[in-house]
Amino acid sequence: MAEGLLRHLTKGRVDVYSAGRAPSSVNPYAKRAMRARGIDIGRQRSEHLDRYREREFNYVITVCDRAAECCPLFLSRARRIHWSFPDPAAVAGDDAAVLQSFIAVRDGLESKLKEWLKTAI
């Protein structure tokens, strides 16, 4: 969701990538939460961190504690930023409860990104 939000907020003026140690497809609830915000992330996918090991970045932003633990393996001299958000996929409950957890994280990410963008670019 952070990738989609950042692309949307910067209107494509910055290169944005999403990576992790165990990349997977985009969660259907994330797609729904973003679609409700008017952003289609259906074509996004996460890559493995190894793909970007040698690439230089200005910033590496992690949005969950597990991802922050992986960052020391990332060799870029990028400025690292960590925002600790709960994993919305870990929420148990009915469809509405799980979707609401994704919406809450989406809204929190958007707020953090907007604040960060005031000084970052």
N, C-alpha and C positions, 0 to 999 in steps of 0.2 A: 504494500500500500504506500509505503514511503516513496518508492521509486515513482509510482504513478502520480502521487501528489507533487513531488518535486518537479517532475516534467511539466505538469499542469501549471504550477505556480510560476515557473520560469519561462513558460511558453516555448519550451524547447531550446532556450538559449544556453543551457549547460548540458554537458554529457552526464548521464546518470546510469549507473550500473547497479545490479543487485547480485550479491554473491553470498555463499555460505559454505560450511563444511559438508552439509548434506542437502544440497539444493533439491527442490521438488517443484511440482507444478503449483500454480496459484490456487489457493484454497477457494472453493466456490463461495464461501461466505465473504471472503475478501472482495471477490468480484461483485457480489451483490451490494456490499457496503459502499464500494466505490461507484458503482453504477447509480446508486441512490444519490450520490454527490455529483453525478454527471460526468464521471471519468471512467473510461473503458480500459481495464487492465487485462483483458482477456488474452492479449497476445504477449504479455510479459512472461519472462521465465527467469529463474535464478540460475546463475552459473556456479561452478565450483570455484572456491577461492584461488586454487592453483592457477586458474586461467589468467588471473590478474597479478600474480606474484611479482613479475618484473615491470609492471606498468606503474608509472608515476601518477599519483593523484594529488590534488590540492587538499581534499578532505576525505576521510573515511568516517561515515556515521554508522554507528551500531544502535539498534533500537531494542535489543533484548540482552539480558545478562549473558546468556549462553554465547551469543555472537561476540560480545565484548571479550570473552575469554579466548576466542579464536584470533582476535586481532593481533596479538603479539607475533603470530605466524606470518602476518602480512608484512612484507618487507618495505613497502612504500614509506617514504618520509612524510607522508600526508599528515596533516593535522587531524588528530583523532578526536571524535566527539561521541559521547555515549549518552543516550537517553534510555532509561529503563522503563520499558512498557511491559505489561503482562502479556503472556501469550494468549490471544483470544481463542485460539483453537483448543486450548486446554479447558475451557469453560464447559461444564456439564449442564445440560438442561434441554429444554425444548427448542424448536427452531427459532422462535422469537428471542429467547435468552441468548443463544449463541450469536445470532445476528446482531443483537444489541451490544455484545462484547466487542465485536469487530467494529461497529459504528463508534463506540467509545474510544477505541484505540485509533481509529481513523481520525477522529476529531482532535485527539491529543497530538497525534503526529502533525496534523495540519497546523495546529497552533504553534508547536515547537518550530516547525519549518519556517513559518511566516516570521517568527521572531529572529531566527537565525539568519534568514535572508536579508534582514535589514542591515546587517553588518558584513555578511559574507561576500556579496557580489555588488 
